[in-house]
Amino acid sequence: MNSSTALNTGGITVSAATLEPAVSWALSALVHVPVPESVSVLVTGLLGAAIHAGIDFVKNRASAKSAPAA
């Protein structure tokens, strides 16, 4: 079993549906006009992908540092 799952690590699961209202609110506050839902959904997806890429980068870097030198 994969030891990095949310269940094994005690992490929480945050979905795009959870984040979208906050992203929509932040975008509306940033540009001071109502933002179409499709835009906030796309931005939420981009944020989710960026967060996953960042986590993968940190994990890969940490595992490379802890790997024994060959």
Buried (B, 14 or more C-beta within 10 A) or exposed (E): EEEEEEEEEEEEEEEEEEBBEEBBEBBEEEEEEEBEEEEBBEBBBEBBEEEEEEEEEEEEEEEEEEEEEE
